Each structure stands twice: as structure tokens, then as C-alpha cells.
Amino acid sequence: MELPVVDLSRYLQSSTNQSDPHLGTDLLESCREVSRILKETGALLVKDPRCSAEDNDRFIDMMETYFSKPDEFKRLQERPNLHYQVGVTPEGVEVPRSLVDEEMQEKFEKMPKEYKPHIPKGPDHKWRYMWRVGSRPSNTRFKELNSEPVIPEGFPEWKEVMDSWGYKMISAVEVVAEMAAIGFGLSKDAFTSLMKQGPHLLAPTGSDLSCYNEEGTIFAGYHYDLNFLTIHGRSRFPGLYIWLRNGEKVAVKVPVGCLLIQTGKQIEWLTAGECIAGMHEVVVTSKTKDAIKLAKEQNRSLWRVSSTLFAHIASDAELKPLGHFAESSLASNYPAIPAGEYVEQELSVINLKGKKSST
């Protein structure tokens, strides 16, 4: 199955036209299409004219250089006391939720063989770097989720590259959030107003394909994301699988110049389960091995970098079903809770003594 691509250009043009605040019928249909796709698949491909393939390449080039540095250098940016919510997370720390979640493991058993995920046997084979994007609140109950960023030495371009790509991706998320809100019959700013000063994190991962290149090797075990929406630029090495709402397992191919959006647990909460957090995994496939062979021939880096950004609801904002979703028969499954408290609860499931889940 090919995920449809939604071009954000026309919505962006409409939103800057102050003389006509009303959406035309075709744009309204586009918004409904966005909400429908998020509901049915948990994933959406978008093309945003503000986010170019060159921007993505520049970011990945820098992260390939960083991840290829010696482990002892990278560990200087490690902050386990802050639950790894800033700085680097070494390989072998992130534990996929499916490794410790018995309910999730029971679901494995009921899946048809062709749709089953790869079963994790230990922590993920990936490094991750957490970089905060956007302003943080001056007063918050959740200071660890809103910590200052960590900058590695020897990368004078680091802050500019991280901030530039991070702000562009969060801007794309905001447009999708507006369109989804309209499509769901909510006010345009129903989601984006709750995102203001959220603990958004640009969180690229790095997996060393020179070490881990056997088919079936797991880089990110089967899991959902605990945030609102996750956005990725195109990786240079394939391997991402998602599960549609009907249980079907789909390999995702992100076209050049496009971005992938995935639903997280917070949008599930706000829509009382109308959208559910999308399940996904990243593994070495035959196509990954083909890409490794080509990279070797072209003398390119063998680090698989994902340009991932986690967009969050503000930590002190309340997570609860919005608007008409509060009347849903499932609303009682989503009691009101501060977003930061919810995130801490999710992390605590497997974040014991500083360890954290894949998100």
C-alpha cells in the first residue's frame, strides 16, 4: 500500500490570505482527508514547500558525522539524570515497550503471521540525540521535560542546523494539526493552542550498519509514540514498518522531498480514540541491505540516521477529549491528566533508573 501524499502548499497560501478567512470547499475536503487518513492509518505523507530535500540532507550529513564519532566522545553529551530528554542516548539504553508490556505481547500472539512484528529480545541497536525545539515555559511543574539543550564540541554549525530543521518540521506539524482539527470538526487551533511551549524534541537516531546489517536486526522495536504527532524526514536507508488501524503491516516509503507524520498517544487522548497511536518498528530488510551495498560502492556513511521530531502538547496543559469527542462512548477511557504527568507515567513504565522507552 502506498500512503497518499498531501501537499500543504494550498492550505499555507489560504492561511496567509487575511482577506478571506474562510476555507473553500476543496480545502475543507483536504482537511477532512487529513483527518480520515490519520484515523485510518495513523500515518500521513506531506509535502511542505518550506522543508526541502536539501534541508533534510544537510541535517543528516551533520548527524552522520556526529554518530560516527567515538563512543567516549558521544557519551560526554549523555544526561541520564534528565531521563535522556536532552543530549545523547547511547545504544542499548532505549527499550522497546513491547519488550516489557505483557498486554502488547499478548496481541502479538493473535496477529496473523504475515503481520507480526519482529519480537525484541533486548534494547534497541541505536543511538539517539535529543534537542529541544522552540521556547519553554518559565514556570512549569515538569522541569526535567523542559531542560536546556546540550551542544557537542567541534560542531560550530550544530545549533543553527538543529534549530533550522527542527523549526521547519514543527511548522509542518502545526499545519497538519490545524488541518486535522478542521477535518475532525474542531476549531482550527484546537490542537495547536495546546502545543504552545510544548517540550518538542528533535530526536534523530543513529544505527551503525557496518555492525548491524543482518536481515531482521531491530533498530526500533515495535512500539507507539507517547507524544502528539511525530514527523520524520526521509532516511537514506529503508526499514520502517507501520501497522494500519485494521492490523495490516505496511512498509513505508517516503518520497524525496516529503515528510512522514505519525499519530502519537496524545492525539489519541484528545480525540477519545478516534485517532489511535500508530504502532511501528524499524528493522534491517532486504531493501536496507541493497542500500548498504550502494552506500559502500559510493563510499558514503553507513550510519542510518532518522530525522525524527516529537511534537508534544505543553507539559502543563490538560490532556482530555476535546469538543464533541468528550461525548464519545470511549471518552471515559481518557480521563483528564496534565500532559507532563502523562509523559512521566509512560516513561516510568520502562524508564527505571534512567532507562527509557522507544518513542
C-alpha positions in Angstrom: 0.0 0.0 0.0 1.2 3.5 -0.9 0.4 6.2 1.6 -1.2 9.2 -0.1 0.8 12.5 -0.2 -0.9 15.7 0.9 0.6 18.9 -0.4 0.4 21.6 2.2 1.0 24.5 -0.3 -2.6 25.5 -0.9 -3.5 25.4 2.7 -0.5 27.6 3.5 -1.5 30.1 0.8 -5.0 30.2 2.2 -3.9 30.7 5.8 -1.8 33.8 4.7 -4.7 35.3 2.8 -6.2 37.6 5.5 -8.8 38.9 3.2 -10.6 35.6 3.0 -10.6 33.8 6.4 -13.0 31.0 5.1 -11.8 27.8 3.6 -13.1 26.8 0.2 -14.9 23.5 -0.4 -11.8 21.9 -1.8 -9.6 22.9 1.1 -12.2 21.7 3.6 -12.1 18.4 1.7 -8.3 18.3 2.1 -8.7 18.8 5.8 -11.2 16.0 6.0 -8.8 13.8 4.0 -6.0 14.5 6.5 -8.2 13.6 9.5 -9.5 10.5 7.7 -6.0 9.3 6.8 -4.7 9.8 10.4 -7.8 8.0 11.7 -7.5 5.0 9.4 -3.7 4.6 9.0 -2.0 6.6 11.8 0.4 7.9 9.2 0.4 10.6 6.6 2.9 11.8 3.9 3.1 15.5 3.4 5.0 17.9 1.1 5.7 21.2 2.7 7.4 23.8 0.4 9.3 25.2 3.5 11.0 21.8 4.1 13.3 20.9 1.2 15.2 17.7 0.5 18.4 19.8 0.7 17.4 20.8 4.3 17.0 17.2 5.2 20.3 16.2 3.6 22.2 19.0 5.4 20.8 17.7 8.7 21.5 14.1 8.0 25.1 14.9 6.9 25.8 16.5 10.2 24.3 13.7 12.2 26.2 11.1 10.3 29.4 12.9 11.2 28.3 13.1 14.9 27.2 9.5 15.2 30.5 8.3 13.6 32.5 9.9 16.4 34.0 7.6 19.1 31.6 6.4 21.8 33.6 8.1 24.5 33.1 11.5 22.7 29.4 11.0 22.3 29.0 10.0 26.0 30.1 13.5 27.0 26.6 14.6 25.9 24.8 12.0 27.9 22.3 13.2 30.6 20.8 10.2 32.3 19.9 12.4 35.3 17.4 14.1 33.0 15.9 10.8 31.7 17.9 11.3 28.5 15.4 14.0 27.5 18.3 16.2 26.3 21.7 15.2 24.8 22.6 11.7 23.6 21.1 8.4 24.5 23.7 5.6 23.9 22.9 2.4 22.1 21.5 -0.2 24.3 19.5 2.2 26.6 16.2 2.6 24.8 14.0 -0.4 25.5 11.0 -1.0 23.2 7.7 -1.0 25.1 6.8 -4.4 23.5 9.7 -6.0 25.5 8.1 -5.2 28.8 4.4 -4.7 28.0 2.6 -8.0 28.6 -0.7 -6.8 27.0 1.2 -5.9 23.8 2.9 -9.3 23.9 -0.5 -11.0 24.1 -1.6 -9.1 20.9 1.5 -10.5 19.1 0.1 -14.0 19.6 -3.2 -13.1 18.0 -1.7 -11.5 14.9 -1.6 -13.3 11.5 1.9 -14.4 10.8 2.4 -12.0 7.9 1.5 -9.0 10.1 3.5 -9.9 13.2 6.3 -7.6 14.2 9.9 -8.7 14.9 10.0 -9.7 18.6 12.6 -7.7 20.5 14.9 -9.6 22.7 16.7 -6.7 24.3 17.3 -2.9 24.0 17.4 -1.2 20.6 20.6 -1.0 18.5 20.5 2.7 18.1 21.9 6.0 19.5 19.6 9.0 19.8 20.2 12.7 20.2 17.5 14.8 21.9 17.4 18.5 21.0 14.7 20.8 22.3 12.9 22.9 19.7 11.0 26.1 20.5 10.6 28.1 23.7 9.9 26.6 27.0 7.6 27.9 29.8 9.2 30.0 32.5 7.1 28.3 35.1 6.3 24.6 34.8 5.8 21.6 37.1 7.8 19.4 34.7 11.3 20.9 34.6 13.1 17.7 33.5 10.9 17.6 30.4 11.9 21.3 29.6 15.7 21.2 30.2 18.3 23.3 28.5 19.9 21.7 25.3 23.4 20.1 25.1 25.8 21.1 22.4 28.8 18.8 21.4 32.2 20.4 21.0 33.6 20.7 17.5 30.3 21.4 15.7 30.1 25.2 15.3 27.1 24.7 13.0 25.2 22.5 15.4 22.7 24.9 16.9 21.8 26.6 13.6 21.3 23.3 11.7 19.3 21.7 14.6 17.2 24.8 15.1 16.6 25.4 11.4 15.5 21.8 10.6 13.6 21.5 13.9 11.6 24.7 13.4 10.7 23.8 9.8 9.4 20.3 10.9 7.4 21.7 13.8 5.9 24.2 11.4 4.8 21.4 9.2 3.3 19.6 12.2 1.3 22.7 13.1 -0.2 22.9 9.7 -1.2 19.2 9.8 -2.6 19.8 13.3 -4.7 22.7 12.1 -6.0 20.7 9.1 -6.8 17.7 11.2 -8.7 19.8 13.7 -10.8 21.3 11.0 -11.3 17.9 9.5 -12.5 16.5 12.8 -15.0 19.3 13.2 -13.0 21.2 15.9 -11.8 24.8 15.9 -8.7 25.4 13.8 -6.5 26.0 16.8 -7.9 23.2 19.0 -4.6 21.3 18.8 -2.1 24.0 18.1 -3.2 26.1 21.1 -2.2 23.2 23.3 1.1 22.7 21.6 2.4 26.2 22.5 5.6 25.9 24.5 5.4 22.1 24.4 8.6 20.1 25.1 9.1 19.4 21.3 12.2 17.4 20.7 14.2 16.9 17.5 15.4 13.4 18.2 17.5 11.8 15.4 18.6 8.2 15.8 21.8 6.7 14.5 22.3 3.0 13.9 25.7 1.6 12.7 25.0 -0.5 9.6 28.7 -1.5 9.5 28.0 -3.5 12.7 24.3 -4.3 12.5 23.4 -5.4 9.0 21.8 -8.8 9.2 18.2 -9.0 7.9 15.8 -8.9 10.8 18.1 -6.8 13.1 15.9 -4.5 15.1 16.8 -0.8 15.4 13.5 0.3 16.9 11.3 -2.5 18.3 7.5 -2.5 17.9 6.1 0.5 19.8 3.9 3.6 19.8 5.0 7.2 20.4 3.8 8.8 23.6 3.7 12.4 22.2 1.1 14.2 20.0 2.4 13.8 16.4 5.8 12.5 15.2 7.4 13.8 12.0 10.3 12.3 10.0 12.3 13.4 7.1 13.4 10.8 4.6 16.0 8.3 5.7 18.8 7.2 3.4 18.2 3.6 4.4 14.7 1.9 4.4 13.4 -0.3 7.1 10.3 1.4 8.7 7.1 -0.6 9.0 3.8 0.7 10.3 0.6 -1.0 11.3 -2.7 0.3 10.0 -5.8 0.5 12.2 -7.1 -2.7 10.6 -3.9 -4.5 11.7 -2.2 -4.6 8.3 1.6 -4.3 8.4 2.9 -1.9 5.7 6.5 -1.0 4.7 6.8 2.8 4.4 8.5 4.5 1.5 9.0 8.3 1.9 9.4 10.0 -1.4 12.2 12.5 -1.9 11.1 15.9 -0.6 8.3 14.5 1.6 7.8 14.1 5.3 6.1 11.3 7.3 3.7 12.2 10.1 2.7 9.6 12.6 0.0 9.7 15.3 1.1 9.5 19.0 -0.7 8.8 22.2 -1.6 12.4 23.0 -3.7 12.8 19.9 -5.4 9.5 20.8 -6.3 11.1 24.1 -7.6 14.4 22.7 -9.8 12.5 20.2 -11.0 9.8 22.6 -9.6 7.1 20.4 -10.9 8.5 17.1 -7.2 8.5 16.2 -5.1 5.8 17.8 -1.3 5.9 18.4 0.3 4.2 15.4 2.4 1.2 16.0 5.7 0.9 14.2 9.2 -0.7 14.1 12.5 -0.2 12.2 14.4 -3.3 11.1 17.0 -4.4 8.6 15.3 -5.6 5.4 16.5 -6.8 2.1 16.0 -3.3 0.8 18.1 -2.0 3.7 20.9 -4.4 2.6 20.6 -3.1 -1.0 21.0 0.4 0.2 24.0 -0.6 2.3 25.7 -2.2 -0.7 25.1 1.0 -2.8 26.4 3.2 0.0 29.6 1.2 0.2 30.0 1.5 -3.6 29.6 5.2 -3.3 31.8 5.5 -0.2 29.0 7.0 1.8 28.4 6.8 5.6 26.9 3.5 6.9 25.1 5.2 9.8 21.3 5.0 9.4 20.0 8.4 10.6 16.4 9.2 11.1 15.5 12.9 11.2 12.7 12.4 13.8 10.9 15.2 15.7 8.4 14.6 18.5 5.8 17.3 18.7 4.2 17.5 22.2 1.3 19.0 24.0 2.6 21.6 26.5 3.5 19.8 29.8 1.2 21.8 32.0 -1.8 21.7 29.5 -4.6 19.2 30.3 -5.0 16.1 28.1 -8.7 15.3 27.7 -11.1 14.6 24.8 -11.8 17.9 23.0 -15.1 19.3 21.8 -17.6 16.6 20.6 -15.1 13.9 21.4 -15.9 14.5 25.0 -19.4 13.0 24.2 -17.8 9.8 22.8 -18.7 6.5 24.4 -15.0 5.9 24.8 -14.2 9.3 26.5 -14.2 7.7 29.9 -11.1 5.7 28.8 -9.2 9.0 28.5 -9.6 10.9 31.9 -8.2 14.4 32.2 -4.5 14.5 33.1 -1.7 17.1 32.7 0.3 16.2 29.6 3.6 16.2 31.5 2.2 13.8 34.1 1.1 11.5 31.4 4.5 11.6 29.8 6.2 10.8 33.1 3.8 7.9 33.7 4.6 6.5 30.2 8.4 6.8 30.8 8.2 5.3 34.2 6.8 2.0 32.8 10.3 1.2 31.4 12.3 4.2 32.4 13.6 2.7 35.6 16.9 4.1 36.9 17.3 6.4 33.9 16.3 4.0 31.1 13.6 5.0 28.7 11.3 3.6 26.0 11.5 4.0 22.3 9.3 6.9 21.3 
